[in-house]
Amino acid sequence: MEDKMEANEEAKEQPAEQAEETAEAKPEASPSKVYVGNLPFSVDDDELRKLFSSYGEMSEVSLISDKFSGRSKGFGFVTFVKSEDAQKAISEMNDKDIQGRPLKVSEAKPMDPDRPRAPRRDFGGGGRGNFGGGRGRSGGGRDRPRRF
């Protein structure tokens, strides 16, 4: 019975020791994600990585692209291992001219799914697909009755 109690006590001590080890293994500075906007559409992931590689070690680089066409949307994110590197990149790369476009570089803000979005534009369409501009009941684009 005493052997079981000792084994339980040892098991309780191990997680505490492991927690201390993992706390020591974590880097002192937390990683920082940087938003990079107004990118030329010709820039790809590799070029984005090269642009920011001189500022420090990066854990992730992602260029946002249109899901249908695959074309770049002109912005992306760079995650630095150290927050000091991210701050340095923000201060030195913001408004820097790349292929004739001034970059907009800032700290990335987490996306809030509850934030109200701007309403999508309505191009008319009516009720019959996209045949004209939603005039009258039929949505066919005619403002006078049809003659047969």
N, C-alpha and C positions, 0 to 999 in steps of 0.2 A: 504494500500500500504506500509506503514511504517513497519507493522507487517511482511510482506513478506521479506522486506530488512533485518530486524533484524534476521529473521530465516535463510536467506542465509548467513549472516555474522557468525552466530553461527555454521552453517554447515561447513563453511570454516575453522573455528578455531578447530573443532573437529579432523580432520585428522592430523593436526600439533601436537595436544596433544597426539593422539594415536601413532604417529611416535616417539615422545619423550619417551613414555612408553615402546615401543618395543625396542628402542635402549638401554634402561636401563635393560631390561629383558635379552638381549643377553649376553652370557658369555664373559668375557674379552679376553680370549684366544680362538682362532679359533680351531676347531677340526683338528687333523692331522692324515692322513692315512699313515700306515707303511706297507711296503712290507716285507714279510717273505718268504725267499726262501731256497732251499735245505732241505726242510722238509722230514722226513721219510714218506714213502707212508702209513704207518700204523697210522699216526696222523690224527685225525678227528677234526671237529669243536670244540667239547667240550675240547679236549686236548689242542688245540691252544688257546682257551680262558683261560684255567688254566695256561698255560705257561706265559701269559702276564697279568694276573689279578693282580699281586702284584705291577704293575707299575702305576695303576690308573684306573679310570672309563673308560669303553669302550662302545661306542655306537653301534659298528658293528664288527663282526668277520666273515670273509668268506674265506673258503678254496676252491680253484679252482679245479674242477674235470672234467674229460673227459665226454663229453656229450653222448657218446655212451656206454662206459663201466661203467661209474660212479666212476671209480678209481681216486684217488687223482693225480693231476699233480705235486705235490711236492712243491707247493707254495700257498700263500694266503695273505690276507690283514687284518689288524687290525686297526680300527679307534678309536682313543682316543678322549675323550671330550676336554682335555686340551693338547695344543701342548708341554708343559713342560714334561708331562708324556710320550709323544711319543718320545721326545728327550732322555729321561732317558732310555726308553726301547731300543732304537736304540744303545745307547752307551754301555749298559750292556749285551744285548742279541746277538749282532753281533759276529760271530765266536764262540758262545757258543756251546758246543758239546751236541747234543740231539740224543740219540740212535745211537751213532757212526758217526753222520754227523754234520759238523760245519754249523750252521745256517747263512744265509746271511740276515741281517736285515738292511733296509735303508728306507729313506723317499720315499713314493710312488710317482711316477711321473704320471701325467695324460696321458692317452693313446691318441696319436695323430693319427687320422684316415688317415691323409695325408702322414704320414711317409712311405717311401718305405719299403716294406717287402722283406725279402730274398725269392728268387724264390723257389717254391716247387721242390722237387727232382723228376726226371723222371726215372722210373724204366723200360723203354723199352716198353712194351705193344704193340707197333705197331698199326695196325688199326683194329684188330679183338679181341677186349677185351684185356685180359692179357694172351694170349697164346704164349709165347715166347718173343723174344727180338727185334722186329722191324727190322728184316733183310730183305732186298729186298722189292719189291713192295707190296707183300701181307701181310707182317707183321707176317708171320707164323713161323718164326724162321728157315726156311730152306735156305741154301745158294746155293742149286742146284735145278734144276727143278724136279718136281715130275714125277715119271714114273707110267704109268697106265697100 
